[in-house]
Amino acid sequence: MSEPRTAARHPLPPARAAFFDVDETLISVKSMFRFLAFYLAERGETPDVYERLNGELTGMAAMGAAREDVNRAYYRFYAGESAALLTRLGRSWAAREAESDTFWIRPAVAEHGEHRRRGTPTVLLSGSFHACLEPLAERLGATEAHGSRVVVRGGLLTGEIHEPMIGAAKARAARAYTARHGLAPEACVAYGDHLSDLPLLEAVGRGVVVGDDPRMAEIAAQRGWRRLAAPAVAH
């Protein structure tokens, strides 16, 4: 079964909208890196090409580069590539990943599904991009998905992005959504796993921390936020 099917174990407090980080919040992998490996394999590249590119990015992070800068560097790998091809490959990638029993994170997916069953709009916010996010949003039944928006000219990626959907950008996106739809931010909820998601969780009335990041667990305890464990979804 490729679509996540599971139910929330406990009644959820009502929310006017629910915002979700994606990687390691709804899915157990880092979508950008998994897609890059898939994309390179589809191009016929050998595994060492992925290892080299991945090493460049992890090296940047190890040297203290901001997540936003690593995000921008990642998209330069796609300079000159067809946006339409990436969209097609993204669907193939998501279909393959979604067959794995370890891909989806059970508790967060369950709560996303419960929000949708209630008619609550759900918005995915991620530093990933359309190739990964659109098929995932469709499988989850999310209302909207917003990622790092790539610059496209003549149908080809330039390698640049408009803004990394990381940190404060997620908070701005959530506030823009609530303003556009006339929703009170304090009546909304947001889910995230990493300290970079904190601005998003602080932009709404209630935060939910997914996983076991020690700093996020401490913040959740201080602020009375709920926590969700992060085992994989069973299909």
Number of C-alpha atoms within 10 A of each C-alpha: 10 14 15 22 15 18 15 16 10 9 8 10 9 13 20 17 25 26 28 28 26 27 21 20 25 29 24 18 17 12 23 20 16 15 21 20 20 19 20 14 14 10 8 9 13 11 11 9 13 19 11 11 16 16 12 15 19 14 13 16 14 10 9 10 13 11 17 17 13 18 20 19 17 20 22 15 15 19 15 15 15 16 21 13 13 21 18 12 18 24 17 17 22 22 16 12 20 19 15 15 15 17 21 29 27 27 24 32 23 21 22 26 22 19 22 18 11 10 13 19 19 24 22 25 29 26 25 26 24 20 24 23 26 20 20 24 19 13 15 18 17 22 16 16 22 20 25 23 17 24 17 17 11 9 13 18 22 20 18 19 19 10 16 23 23 22 19 16 21 28 23 15 19 28 18 14 17 19 12 9 10 9 15 15 21 14 15 24 24 27 29 29 25 21 17 15 25 21 18 28 26 15 21 22 14 21 25 21 27 24 21 15 12 11 11 23 20 13 14 16 12 9 10 12 16 14 21 19 14 21 16 19 22 15 17
